[in-house]
């Protein structure tokens, strides 16, 4: 079973004026949501001020924005897991920014002021989600998803390198190879934009996550529409290719009012006695959990070890990590970690299977592994059950939920903090691999995946 994710970022701001309205504030599906992907909507960005032709808000619409700001402010004041908000003067933030929302005559300007408030928390899983983003994504996903090229890209030493090419994708059909560098998308040079993003996140564990999000947004677009990409190929010659975007592969996933996603799952043996499992989201338990169970079961007593590849996995439903961990931990009293709300602590209990896998377990991560992926990797590392290979994760592990605002936008906010069993806080820190492995262009051009190779070598020892 092979499935593929869809980028949630956009190349340029597409936040059109939203005619505020809709139902009053209501809570959307709760669940334990651990996915920072909604942050990418703010990276795509709504312009701070009005533009020529921008819809001018009516008095009633401006009041709905004020009501929305008040709801955001009260929610953070009353439900944030840290009552002190890290020392932030929350009353002063309200006094400064609420008048800006009231004076805003366009939706981008109002959203900018609201986003300014929540960004001062300096934490993941807080974001304004423009209702226009949902509407736009709904229309683009109605025929199976926003188009993609099949390129898997990471930014290594400032260079946008292709680390993998999905089989059967437009990129593979055009002959793109791992190790090629993306120099230009359409008429835009990639390097200057990546430099600006890298500088903005210079001290953040989210730097790689944001860089890759931007690249994914530039490459994505309507299905059937080509995008011109200039590559630095293996011979260092520049190669210009028109890649016609295709529908994403995989199982379409809908969860509450999150934008649609596509789940991709792969299971195979990379060697006769080494199993390999990779998936890109912790969503759609009805599809993913049976596939995972079947894969682990097929490796039971026939392999020396299993590699679980969580590189690029932004997370999803936290409860799924507990169920998956149950295949590898035989004792029920060993939690992955603890979720701490303002008033309680909740253990992420592992539910062992009747028969557990006792071979070696390697988990692969990188700077785009976040939330539930970090919880699973960090928790099993803490318990001494898994060895982690790759690079440090995104450090975005806060459980969150989404509410609808009076103006029709969405608001994602964190409700808890999370620490591993040993007390290691993942937010803003991430999971540090036991074996640091960073691919090089030379290795990629030679057709190697050094992270998989290192994990397989450890399993064979």
N, C-alpha and C positions, 0 to 999 in steps of 0.2 A: 504494500500500500504506500503510495507516494503522494504527498500533499505539499502545498506551498503557501507561504504567508504573503500578505499584501502590505506595502508600505503605507503608513498613516500620515506621513509628512507630505507636503506639497512643495513644488519647486518655488513658487512665488506666492505671496499672500493672496488668498482668494476670498477673504472675508467680506462678503457683500453686506449691505445694510440689512439688519434683521428687523422686521416689523414686530416689535416686541408684543408678546401676548401669550396665549395658550393657557394651560391649566395652572392653578396655583402651585406653590412649592409642594413637591411630593417626593417621597423616598423611592428610589428605584431599587431593583432586586439587590438584596443585601449580599448574601454569600460572603466568603472571605476573599476579597479581590486583592490580588497582589500582582499588579501589572502597571508599570510606569509609562506605558505606551502613550497614554493621553497627554503626557508632557510634550510629545512631538507636535501636537496641535498648536501649542504656544510657540514652539520653535518655528513652525511654518509662519506663524505670526499674523496677527491682525494689526494693521497700521495704527499707530498711536493717535493720529489726528485725522480729521476729515479730508477727503479728496474732492476734487471737482466732480460734481454729479452724485456725491454720496447722499444717501437718504438722510434728510434732516428729521430728527426725532420730534414727535409731538410732545406736548406737555405730559400726557398720560404715559407715553413710552418712557420719558425721562423719569417719571415717578416709579415705574416698574424697575428701572435700573437702580434707583436709590433703594427700593425694597430689596432688590437682589443683593446689593452691597451689604445691607443690614443683616440679611440672612447669613451671608458668608461670614461676616464679622462675629455674629452671635454663635454660629456653629463652631468656629475655631475657639472662641472664648470658652464655650461650655463643654466641648467634646474633645479638644486636643488632649493627647495623653500626658502632656506636660503642662500643668496648670500655670506655670511661670513662663511658658513659651520661650524658654531659654534666656529669659531676661529682657525680652522684647517688650517695649511699652506699647501695648496693643491699643490703649485708649488714645495715645498720641497718633498712632497710625490712622485710626478712625477720624480723628479731628482734622488730619491733614488731607486725606484722600476722599472722604465722603463728599465734601464740597465739589471736588473735581468731577465726581460721578454726576452730581446734580447739575453742574454746568455743561456737561458733555452733550453736544447736539448730534453726535453720530455714534453708532454702536462701537466702532473700533476705538474711539476715544474713551467711551465708558468702560469697555473691557480692559483697556490699558490701565486705567486707574484701579480696577478690581484686581487685575493680575499683579500690579505693583504691590498691593497690600499682601497678597499671599506669598509672593516671592521673597518677602522680607523674613519669612520663616526659615528660608534656606534649607528646605527639605523636599524630598521627592514626594510624588503622589498628591500634590496640590496643583490644581489646574482649572482654568475656565475652558469649557468646551463649547464653542459657538454652535448654536443650533443649525446655522447654515452648513457647518461641517457635516453634521449628520445628514442633512438634506442632500448635500452634494455627494456624499459617499453612498447614500442609499441609491441615488440614481446611477452612479457609476458602477455599483455592485449589482444592479438589477439583472445584468446579463452575465454574471459570474465573477465580477471583480474588476478592479482597476487594473489596467494592463501593466505587465512587467517584462523585463528583458531576460531574466534568468541569471543575472550576474549576482554573485555573492562577493561583497567588497568589504575590506577593512582598511583603515588608515594606519600605515606602518612607517614610522619616521617621517611623517608629513606627506607620504605618497599614498594615493588611493589605488591600492592593488587589488586585482581580482584574485580572491583566494579559492573560489570554486565556481564552476559553471554548471547549472542544473541541466541534467540530461533532457534532450528534446526541446530545450528552450530556444528562443531566437538567437541568443548569444552563442549557444553551441552550434546551431546551424550555420552561423556566420563565421565559425572557426575561431572564436575567442578562446584563449587558453589561460589557465591560472598563471599568475605572475605578470600578466600584462598590466600596465599602469594606465589608469584613466586620466587623460590630460585635459580634455575639454568635453563638455556636454552641450550640444547645440553650438552656440557662439560664445559660451561662457567658459573661461579658464577656471579649472577646479581649484588650483593651488591657493589663490588669494582668498577665496571664500573659506576654504578649510583652515587657513591660517587664522582668520578672524574668529572662527568658532573655537579653534584650539586655544586661542588667547583668552576667550571668554570663559572657558572651562579649564584654565591652566592648572588650578589646584583641586579640581573636582574629579572624583572617581567616575563621573558620568561623561568624561570627555569623549571616549571612544564611542559611547552610545549615541551621543549627539552628532558626532561626525558622520557616523554610518547612517543615522536617520536623515541627515541632510542629503547624502548621496542617494539614498533610496528615493527620496522625494524628487530629486532632479531627474532620475531615470524613469520614474513611474509616469503614467499618463493614460489617456483613453486607449482602450483595446483597439488594435488595428492601426493605430497612428504611429509612424516611425519616429525615433529619436536618433539624432546623429551624434555618435560618440567617437572621439579621437583617442586612440590608444598609443602608448609606447610599447611596441611589440617586443618579442624576444630578441630580435636583431637590432633593437634600439631605433628602428625606423618608426615614424609615425604612420599609423594605419587608421583611416577614417571609414567607419562602417555605419550604415543606416540599419538600426535594429527595430523591426516592427513589433511593437508591444503585443504580447499575447495574454490571454486570460490566465490567471494564476492556477497552478495545479492544486489539487487537494480538496479536502472536505470543508465546505463553507460552514463557518461557525458564527452563530448569533447568540449573544448573551446580553439580556436586558437591552439597554440602549447604547451599548458599546458599538462603535462602527464595526461592520462585518469583517471577519478575518478568515484566513484559510489555514487549516491544520495540515501539516506535512509530517508523515511518519515513515521511518525506514528501519528495517531490521535485516541483518545479514551476518555472515561469518567472514571476517576479514582474513582469518586463518582457520584451519580446521578446528583448533581448540580455543579460538578467541571470538566471542560474540560481540556484535556491535548493534547499538540501538540509538537512534537519533530522532528527535521531534522538536518542533519549533514553538509550541505553545502548551501550556497547562490548561486546556479548555476541552470541551466536549467529552466528558468522562465516558459517555456511552460508546464512543468510538475509540478513544485513546486507551482507556484502561483495559479492555479486552485485548487490544493489539499488543499492549505492553505485557500482559499476562501470558499471551501466547508465545511471545518472543522469549521471555525469561524461561518459560516452561520448556521450550525447545532446546535451551542451552543447559538445562538442569542435568547434571551428571555426565555431560558430554563435552564440556569446555573447562579450561583452566581459569578463565576469567571473562568478565563482561566489561565492555566499554560503553558508557552512557554519554552521548555527546550532547551537551547543553549549550554549546557555543551559539550565540545569537538568540537564545531563548529568553524572551522578556518576562516570562512568568505567566500568571493566570490565577487559577483557583488553588489556594493554599492547601486545602484538604487533600488534593491529589498527591502532593508530595508525601503525605503520611501513608497513604495507601501504597504508593510505589516503594517507599522505604521498607514496608512490611515484607517485601520479597527478600530482603538482605539482612534483616535484624531479627534474631530469634527470640529476644526477650522483650516482653511487653512493657517493662518499666523503664525503657530507654527512649525518651522523647527527642525529637529533632531540635527542640528549643522551646522558648517561652515567649508568648505574646503578652505584652503588658499594656493594659488600658489604664485610664485614669483611676479606676476603682478596683481592678482585678488583675490576676495573672492567669493565663490559660496555657496549659502545656500542649504542644504539638505532639500528641501521643502517636506512637507508631503501633500499627496493628499487624503483628506478625502473621504470616500465612502458616497453614498447617505444615507445609514443607517449604523451607527457605533455601535460598541459594548460598552456598558457603564458599564458593570460589572467590578469586580476587575481583575486586570492583574498582574500576578506574572511571572517574568522571572528568569530562573535558569542559572547560569554561573559558570565557574571554571577557573583554570589556563590554560586550553586548549581552551577557548573561545577567539577568536581574530578577529581583523579587522571589517568586516561588523557586526559580532555578537556583538562586543563591541559598535559599533556605534548605533545599534538598542537598545541595553540594556541601554547604557549610555544616549542616547537621550531621551528615554521615561522616564527614571528615573529623568532626569533634568526637564522634563515638569511636573513631579508629577503624571504621568499617570501610571507608573508601579513601583512595589516594587521588588527589586532585592534580590535574595537568593543564597547562595553558598559561593564561595571564589573569591578573586580578579582575574580579567582576565589578559590575557597575555601582555597587553600594547603594542600591535603591530597593529597600526591603520592607517598606512600611505597609501594613494592611490598610486597605482603604475602602471607601464606598462612594456612591455617586448620588447626588440629589438634583432635582430639577429646580431651577430658579424661577422666580415670578416672571422674568423677562423671556423665558423659554430656553435659555442656555442651560448647560449642565455644569456642575461643580463637583470635581473629584477632590476628596479630602481624606487624609490619613486619620485613622481612629486609634491606632496602637503603635507601639514600638516593638521591636523583635530582637531577641538575643539568643545565641546558641546555648546549649546546655552548660557550657563552660563559662557563660557570661559574656561572650564575645558579641559586641554590637555590630551588626552588618551595615546599618544605615550610614552612608558617608565613608565607609571603610571598605566594605566588600569582603570577598573570600580570597585569601591569598593562597595560590596553589602550593602544593608540596613540591612540585617540580615545575619551575618556570620555563615555558617553552614559547618562544616568539618566532613565528615563521619568517623566513627571509625571502626576498624576491628570487634569489638563485634556487632555493629549495622548491619554491612553487613552480618556477619555470621547468625544473627537472621532473615535475610530476609528483613531488613528495608532499605529504602532509606530516610534518615533523611532530605535531602534537599526538596524532594517532600512533605514529611510529614509536614515540617514547612510551606511551601507555601500553602498547602491545609488547614492547621489549620488557617492561616491568612485569607484565603478566607471565611472560615466558620464563623469567628467571627462576 
